[in-house]
Amino acid sequence: MSATNEYTKPLPTISDDNRPFWEACRDQHLAMQQCDSCNHIRFPISHCCPRCLSTDFHWQRLSGKGTVFSYVVFHQVYNRAFAQDVPYNVALVQLDEGPRMYSNVVGVPNDAVKVGDRLEAVFDRVTPDITIPRFRLAESKA
């Protein structure tokens, strides 16, 4: 996907806590926190593991693969910045490594998205500093 100088939609605020996630996206891959005590991969970003409460972790590169756990198609404008995108989908993606994250399924009509579809991450560079992870349908291996 391509960068644009006129990106007018809301952008994340980069902090010390989330910077590794956004740097990984800029480098075209997903990375999430993995607990050094119990190996749980967590998202959203947290100061401690929700399973064992350890504060020790490292950033783990993920495969970028997953499935559609659930999705909705927005037909109404809730934020003016997205008015030209209506209708658009928001999918809850079950990553193969365990966490779930919200994103969009791109490259297909909204009615082509189905629960259980295999997905792979793609990265949309919207500003020089921000690359947003999105997903496309994975090519089936016949």
Secondary structure as the mmCIF struct_conf table of DSSP 4:
data_model
#
loop_
_struct_conf.conf_type_id
_struct_conf.id
_struct_conf.beg_label_comp_id
_struct_conf.beg_label_asym_id
_struct_conf.beg_label_seq_id
_struct_conf.end_label_comp_id
_struct_conf.end_label_asym_id
_struct_conf.end_label_seq_id
TURN_TY1_P TURN_TY1_P1 ASN A 5 GLU A 6
BEND BEND1 LYS A 9 LYS A 9
HELX_LH_PP_P HELX_LH_PP_P1 PRO A 12 ILE A 14
TURN_TY1_P TURN_TY1_P2 ASP A 16 ASN A 18
HELX_RH_AL_P HELX_RH_AL_P1 ARG A 19 ARG A 26
TURN_TY1_P TURN_TY1_P3 ASP A 27 GLN A 28
BEND BEND2 HIS A 29 HIS A 29
STRN STRN1 ALA A 31 CYS A 35
TURN_TY1_P TURN_TY1_P4 ASP A 36 CYS A 38
STRN STRN2 ILE A 41 ARG A 42
BEND BEND3 PHE A 43 PRO A 44
BEND BEND4 HIS A 47 CYS A 48
TURN_TY1_P TURN_TY1_P5 PRO A 50 CYS A 52
STRN STRN3 PHE A 57 ARG A 61
STRN STRN4 LYS A 65 PHE A 74
BEND BEND5 GLN A 76 GLN A 76
BEND BEND6 TYR A 78 ASN A 79
HELX_RH_3T_P HELX_RH_3T_P1 ARG A 80 ASP A 85
BEND BEND7 PRO A 87 PRO A 87
STRN STRN5 TYR A 88 LEU A 95
TURN_TY1_P TURN_TY1_P6 ASP A 96 GLU A 97
BEND BEND8 GLY A 98 GLY A 98
STRN STRN6 ARG A 100 SER A 103
STRN STRN7 VAL A 105 VAL A 105
BEND BEND9 GLY A 107 VAL A 108
HELX_RH_3T_P HELX_RH_3T_P2 ASN A 110 ALA A 112
TURN_TY1_P TURN_TY1_P7 VAL A 115 GLY A 116
STRN STRN8 ARG A 118 ARG A 125
BEND BEND10 THR A 127 ASP A 129
STRN STRN9 THR A 131 LEU A 137
HELX_LH_PP_P HELX_LH_PP_P2 ALA A 138 SER A 140
#
